[in-house]
């Protein structure tokens, strides 16, 4: 699909550097894929009880003794 849009050149350059892309098309497609997949990544993180460091060990005094909470 071809869509004509004006892009902020500074944002495009920063996105390309962050994403490791070398063309405008690659950069825009990579940025769109990153945003489009964000919801799935967030939901997967919340479905994993260990993702935020709050798994079943959080109530284990021995394990938590070394934490910096």
C-alpha positions in Angstrom: 0.0 0.0 0.0 1.3 3.4 -0.9 0.3 6.3 1.4 1.8 9.8 1.1 2.4 11.5 4.4 4.8 14.2 5.7 7.2 12.9 8.3 9.2 14.8 10.9 12.7 14.2 9.7 14.3 14.5 13.2 11.9 11.9 14.6 12.4 9.6 11.6 16.2 9.8 12.1 16.0 9.1 15.8 13.6 6.2 15.2 15.9 4.7 12.5 18.8 4.9 14.9 16.9 3.3 17.7 15.4 0.6 15.5 18.5 -0.1 13.5 16.9 0.5 10.2 18.5 2.0 7.1 15.6 3.2 4.9 12.5 5.4 5.6 10.2 2.5 4.6 12.0 0.1 7.0 11.8 2.6 9.8 8.1 3.4 9.4 7.2 -0.3 9.1 9.3 -1.2 12.1 7.8 1.6 14.2 4.3 0.6 13.2 5.0 -3.1 14.1 6.4 -2.0 17.4 3.3 0.0 18.3 0.9 -2.6 16.9 2.5 -5.3 19.0 2.6 -3.3 22.2 -0.8 -4.5 23.5 0.1 -8.1 23.1 3.5 -7.6 24.9 1.8 -5.8 27.8 -0.8 -8.5 28.1 1.8 -11.2 28.0 3.8 -9.5 30.7 0.8 -9.2 33.0 -0.1 -12.9 32.4 3.4 -13.9 33.6 3.5 -13.8 37.5 7.3 -13.5 37.4 7.5 -10.6 34.9 7.3 -7.8 37.5 9.2 -9.6 40.2 6.1 -10.4 42.2 6.0 -14.2 41.8 5.3 -16.6 44.7 8.7 -15.8 46.2 7.7 -12.3 47.2 6.4 -13.6 50.5 9.5 -15.7 51.2 11.6 -13.9 53.8 14.8 -15.7 52.8 14.4 -14.7 49.2 13.3 -11.2 49.9 16.1 -10.5 52.4 18.5 -9.5 49.7 16.0 -7.3 47.8 16.2 -3.5 47.7 12.5 -2.7 48.2 
